[in-house]
Amino acid sequence: MNKDSKLQKFVQDTKKSIKNIKEKISTNKKTVANKEEKISKINLPDKLQQKQGQLVHISSISVAKATVVIILLYVLSLWVAKISDILILFFIAYFLSAALDPTIDYLEKKRIPRSAGILFIFLLIFSGLIFFLSNLAPLIATQILELANKIQDMVINLTRDNPESKIPFFDKIKPLLNQFIDTIDRETLTNSITETLRKIGSTLESFAGNAFRALSAIFQSIANAVVVLVLTFFMSVNEKSIERFFTSLFPSKHTQYILNKSEDIKNKVGFWLRGQIILGIFIGVLTMIALSIIGVKYALTLSMISGIMEFIPVIGPILTFIISIPIVLNQDPILIIWVAIAFIVIQQLENNVLVPLIMKKSTGLSPIIIIFAMLVGYRFLGILGMILSVPVATIISIFVYDYVKKEK
């Protein structure tokens, strides 16, 4: 009897335990259901919903669209390459317009019509060019001719019996020169001279064609300059109309962004170009003063080269010094020391005083990026590419900086 009662009690306890377990399971299910209901009511961010949709909706249509876009970009790049010469003219005109814009705006605030202000600025520029061509250009041309004759004299002195009096350090290089002459094979030299004369004859025969090409290049350059000036004039006069046309090419929601970036580009490029012109004038004048004090004969020519080379950042001053080395050595080897000191002092003055003062609102690019941009520009357009590379890199940096700022 005891066994039956114990068995009944065990069965009852087991039923109670099973009942309790079922109740707990039911309670847990209700809790989970409530949590799922709360989670379902939470709105996921739009970006997560878009990403979920993107994972699902990849189809052959998307692949086809991407392929079409790639093909269109390729065709566009080929088309841009064919009209690159025209685009360069527009770029140059845009840079000039950006450089002139603050002065034009200032004149406009003084109640001078925009078109009249532009004509006034153009008149000043042409007056400066006429003054330069009528006064400084003949002096520079005379110095260049004298320099050419000097170089020719150096070559002639090599054939004279006593060249030591004309050529610096000739007493040190004379033994090496004599040794070199003794090792020359006369037959080889004769054949080389004959071949050179034949090439000269061929060159003279094609001189007419070369002269025609040279004249064509000159007229083409003049025509390009006129086109750039005309484009600069109309870009400055019709600034607002051009902005409206450009913004109309994009959705209206991007209008303000495009206008802001356009203003940033114009300001940056304008500051850079105006700064380079001012730096070129300052460095040219300082070089002229320094070389004149030292006593270098071709100071005016070298100062003009120095001012122009300022448009080639970083390496421009180095190229100017390299150009001056043979000129100064031919005059007096001792002068090269003073010329080197003068260039170093001018560069220190430029880097520590003039550049922070004049270019403080300019590109903001590091020297490494500038050098890389210049190399790429030289690869495509030569010297012109080196000059245009800095403003183009500045424009790209504006959008890159804006993108990085948004991502953060």
For each residue, the residues with C-beta under 8 A, 3 or more apart:
1: 4 5
2: 5 6
3: 6 7
4: 1 7 8
5: 1 2 8 9
6: 2 3 9 10
7: 3 4 10 11
8: 4 5 11 12
9: 5 6 12 13
10: 6 7 13 14
11: 7 8 14 15
12: 8 9 15 16
13: 9 10 16 17
14: 10 11 17 18
15: 11 12 18 19
16: 12 13 19 20
17: 13 14 20 21
18: 14 15 21 22
19: 15 16 22 23
20: 16 17 23 24
21: 17 18 24 25
22: 18 19 25 26
23: 19 20 26 27
24: 20 21 27 28
25: 21 22 28 29
26: 22 23 29 30
27: 23 24 30 31
28: 24 25 31 32
29: 25 26 32 33
30: 26 27 33 34
31: 27 28 34 35
32: 28 29 35 36
33: 29 30 36 37
34: 30 31 37 38
35: 31 32 38 39
36: 32 33 39 40
37: 33 34 40 41
38: 34 35 41 42
39: 35 36 42
40: 36 37
41: 37 38
42: 38 39
43:
44: 48 49
45: 48 49
46: 49 50
47: 50 51
48: 44 45 51 52
49: 44 45 46 52 53
50: 46 47 53 54
51: 47 48 54 55
52: 48 49 55 56
53: 49 50 56 57
54: 50 51 57 58
55: 51 52 58
56: 52 53
57: 53 54 62
58: 54 55 62
59: 62 63
60: 63 64
61: 64 65
62: 57 58 59 65 66
63: 59 60 66 67
64: 60 61 67 68
65: 61 62 68 69
66: 62 63 69 70
67: 63 64 70 71
68: 64 65 71 72
69: 65 66 72 73
70: 66 67 73 74
71: 67 68 74 75
72: 68 69 75 76
73: 69 70 76 77
74: 70 71 77 78
75: 71 72 78 79
76: 72 73 79 80
77: 73 74 80 81
78: 74 75 81 82
79: 75 76 82 83
80: 76 77 83 84 87
81: 77 78 84
82: 78 79
83: 79 80 86 87
84: 80 81 87 88
85: 88 89
86: 83 89 90
87: 80 83 84 90 91
88: 84 85 91 92 381 384 388
89: 85 86 92 93 224 227 228 231
90: 86 87 93 94 231
91: 87 88 94 95 388 392
92: 88 89 95 96 228 388
93: 89 90 96 97 227 228 229 231 232 235
94: 90 91 97 98 235 269
95: 91 92 98 99 269 273 388 391
96: 92 93 99 100 228 232 273
97: 93 94 100 101 232 235 236 239
98: 94 95 101 265 266 267 269 270 273
99: 95 96 269 270 273 274 277
100: 96 97 103 104 118 121 232 236
101: 97 98 104 105 236 239 266 270
102: 105 106 270 274
103: 100 106 107 117 121
104: 100 101 107 108 114 117 118 121 236
105: 101 102 108 109
106: 102 103 109 110
107: 103 104 110 112 114 116 117 120 121
108: 104 105 111 112 113 114 117
109: 105 106
110: 106 107
111: 108
112: 107 108 116 117 120
113: 108 116 117
114: 104 107 108 117 118 236 237
115: 118 119 237
116: 107 112 113 119 120
117: 103 104 107 108 112 113 114 120 121
118: 100 104 114 115 121 122 233 236 237
119: 115 116 122 123
120: 107 112 116 117 123 124
121: 100 103 104 107 117 118 124 125
122: 118 119 125 126 229 233
123: 119 120 126 127
124: 120 121 127 128
125: 121 122 128 129
126: 122 123 129 130
127: 123 124 130 131
128: 124 125 131 132
129: 125 126 132 133
130: 126 127 133 134
131: 127 128 134 135 136
132: 128 129 135 136 137
133: 129 130 136 137
134: 130 131 137 138
135: 131 132 138 139
136: 131 132 133 139 140 300 304
137: 132 133 134 140 141
138: 134 135 141 142
139: 135 136 142 143 300
140: 136 137 143 144 300 301 304
141: 137 138 144 145
142: 138 139 145 146
143: 139 140 146 147 297 298 300 301
144: 140 141 147 148 301
145: 141 142 148 149
146: 142 143 149 150 297 298
147: 143 144 150 151 298 301 327
148: 144 145 151 152
149: 145 146 152 153
150: 146 147 153 154 330
151: 147 148 154 155 330
152: 148 149 155 156
153: 149 150 156 157 166
154: 150 151 157 158 166 167 330
155: 151 152 158
156: 152 153 159 160
157: 153 154 160 163 166 167
158: 154 155 163 167
159: 156
160: 156 157 163
161:
162: 165
163: 157 158 160 166 167 170
164: 167 170 171 174
165: 162
166: 153 154 157 163 170
167: 154 157 158 163 164 170
168: 329 330 332 333
169: 172 173 333
170: 163 164 166 167 173 174
171: 164 174
172: 169
173: 169 170 176 177
174: 164 170 171 177 178
175: 178 179
176: 173 179 180
177: 173 174 180 181
178: 174 175 181 182
179: 175 176 182 183
180: 176 177 183 184
181: 177 178 184
182: 178 179
183: 179 180
184: 180 181 188 189
185: 188 189
186: 189 190
187: 190 191
188: 184 185 191 192
189: 184 185 186 192 193
190: 186 187 193 194
191: 187 188 194 195
192: 188 189 195 196
193: 189 190 196 197
194: 190 191 197 198
195: 191 192 198 199
196: 192 193 199 200
197: 193 194 200 201
198: 194 195 201 202
199: 195 196 202 203
200: 196 197 203 204
201: 197 198 204 205
202: 198 199 205 206
203: 199 200 206 207 210
204: 200 201 207
205: 201 202
206: 202 203 209 210
207: 203 204 210 211
208: 211 212
209: 206 212 213
210: 203 206 207 213 214
211: 207 208 214 215
212: 208 209 215 216
213: 209 210 216 217
214: 210 211 217 218
215: 211 212 218 219
216: 212 213 219 220
217: 213 214 220 221
218: 214 215 221 222
219: 215 216 222 223
220: 216 217 223 224
221: 217 218 224 225
222: 218 219 225 226
223: 219 220 226 227
224: 89 220 221 227 228
225: 221 222 228 229
226: 222 223 229 230
227: 89 93 223 224 230 231
228: 89 92 93 96 224 225 231 232
229: 93 122 225 226 232 233
230: 226 227 233 234
231: 89 90 93 227 228 234 235
232: 93 96 97 100 228 229 235 236
233: 118 122 229 230 236 237
234: 230 231 237 238
235: 93 94 97 231 232 238 239 242
236: 97 100 101 104 114 118 232 233 239
237: 114 115 118 233 234
238: 234 235 241 242
239: 97 101 235 236 242 243
240: 243 244
241: 238 244 245
242: 235 238 239 245 246
243: 239 240 246 247 259 262
244: 240 241 247 248
245: 241 242 248 249
246: 242 243 249 258 262
247: 243 244 250 254 255 258 259
248: 244 245
249: 245 246
250: 247 254 255 258
251: 254
252: 255
253:
254: 247 250 251 257 258
255: 247 250 252 258 259
256: 259 260
257: 254 260 261
258: 246 247 250 254 255 261 262
259: 243 247 255 256 262 263
260: 256 257 263 264
261: 257 258 264 265 398 399 402
262: 243 246 258 259 265 266
263: 259 260 266 267
264: 260 261 267 268 398
265: 98 261 262 268 269 394 395 398
266: 98 101 262 263 269 270
267: 98 263 264 270 271 361
268: 264 265 271 272 361 362 363 391 394 395 398
269: 94 95 98 99 265 266 272 273 391 394 395
270: 98 99 101 102 266 267 273 274
271: 267 268 274 275 359 361 362
272: 268 269 275 276 359 362 363 390 391 394
273: 95 96 98 99 269 270 276 277 391
274: 99 102 270 271 277 278
275: 271 272 278 279 358 359 362
276: 272 273 279 280 310 311
277: 99 273 274 280 281
278: 274 275 281 282 358
279: 275 276 282 283 310 350 354 355 358 359
280: 276 277 283 284 307 308 310 311
281: 277 278 284 285 307
282: 278 279 285 286 350 354 358
283: 279 280 286 287 306 307 310 317 346 350 354
284: 280 281 287 288 303 304 306 307 310
285: 281 282 288 289 303
286: 282 283 289 290 346 349
287: 283 284 290 291 299 302 303 306 307 320 342 343 346
288: 284 285 291 292 299 300 303
289: 285 286 292 293
290: 286 287 293 294 342 345 346
291: 287 288 294 296 299 302 303 339 342
292: 288 289 295 296 299
293: 289 290
294: 290 291 335 338 339 342
295: 292 335
296: 291 292 299 302 324 327 328 331 335 339
297: 143 146 331
298: 143 146 147 301 302 327
299: 287 288 291 292 296 302 303
300: 136 139 140 143 288 303 304
301: 140 143 144 147 298 304 305
302: 287 291 296 298 299 305 306 320 323 324 327
303: 284 285 287 288 291 299 300 306 307
304: 136 140 284 300 301 307 308
305: 301 302 308 309 320 323
306: 283 284 287 302 303 309 310 317 320
307: 280 281 283 284 287 303 304 310
308: 280 304 305 311
309: 305 306 312 316 317 319 320
310: 276 279 280 283 284 306 307 316 317
311: 276 280 308 316 387
312: 309 315 316 319 374 383 386 387
313: 316 367 370 374 390
314: 318 367 370 371 374
315: 312 318 319 371 374
316: 309 310 311 312 313 319 320
317: 283 306 309 310 320 321 343 346 347 350
318: 314 315 321 322
319: 309 312 315 316 322 323
320: 287 302 305 306 309 316 317 323 324 343
321: 317 318 324 325 339 340 343
322: 318 319 325
323: 302 305 319 320 326 327
324: 296 302 320 321 327 328 339 343
325: 321 322 328 329 336
326: 323 329 330
327: 147 296 298 302 323 324 330 331
328: 296 324 325 331 332 335 336 339
329: 168 325 326 333 336
330: 150 151 154 168 326 327
331: 296 297 327 328 335
332: 168 328 335
333: 168 169 329 336
334: 337 338
335: 294 295 296 328 331 332 338 339
336: 325 328 329 333 339 340
337: 334 340 341
338: 294 334 335 341 342
339: 291 294 296 321 324 328 335 336 342 343
340: 321 336 337 343 344
341: 337 338 344 345
342: 287 290 291 294 338 339 345 346
343: 287 317 320 321 324 339 340 346 347
344: 340 341 347 348
345: 290 341 342 348 349
346: 283 286 287 290 317 342 343 349 350
347: 317 343 344 350 351
348: 344 345 351 352
349: 286 345 346 352 353 354
350: 279 282 283 317 346 347 353 354 355
351: 347 348 354 355
352: 348 349 355 356
353: 349 350 356 357
354: 279 282 283 349 350 351 357 358
355: 279 350 351 352 358 359
356: 352 353 359 360
357: 353 354 360
358: 275 278 279 282 354 355
359: 271 272 275 279 355 356 362 363
360: 356 357
361: 267 268 271
362: 268 271 272 275 359 394
363: 268 272 359 370 390 391 393 394 397
364: 394 397
365: 369 370 373 390 393 394 397
366: 369 370
367: 313 314 370 371
368: 371 372
369: 365 366 372 373 393 397
370: 313 314 363 365 366 367 373 374 389 390 393
371: 314 315 367 368 374 375
372: 368 369 375 376
373: 365 369 370 376 377 389 390 392 393
374: 312 313 314 315 370 371 377 378 386 389 390
375: 371 372 378 379
376: 372 373 379 380 385 389
377: 373 374 380 381 384 385 386 387 388 389 392
378: 374 375 381 382 383 385 386 389
379: 375 376 385
380: 376 377 385
381: 88 377 378 384 385 386 388
382: 378 385 386
383: 312 378 386 387
384: 88 377 381 387 388
385: 376 377 378 379 380 381 382 388 389
386: 312 374 377 378 381 382 383 389
387: 311 312 377 383 384 390
388: 88 91 92 95 377 381 384 385 391 392
389: 370 373 374 376 377 378 385 386 392 393
390: 272 313 363 365 370 373 374 387 393 394
391: 95 268 269 272 273 363 388 394 395
392: 91 373 377 388 389 395 396
393: 363 365 369 370 373 389 390 396 397
394: 265 268 269 272 362 363 364 365 390 391 397 398
395: 265 268 269 391 392 398 399
396: 392 393 399 400
397: 363 364 365 369 393 394 400 401
398: 261 264 265 268 394 395 401 402
399: 261 395 396 402 403
400: 396 397 403 404
401: 397 398 404 405
402: 261 398 399 405 406
403: 399 400 406 407
404: 400 401 407 408
405: 401 402 408
406: 402 403
407: 403 404
408: 404 405
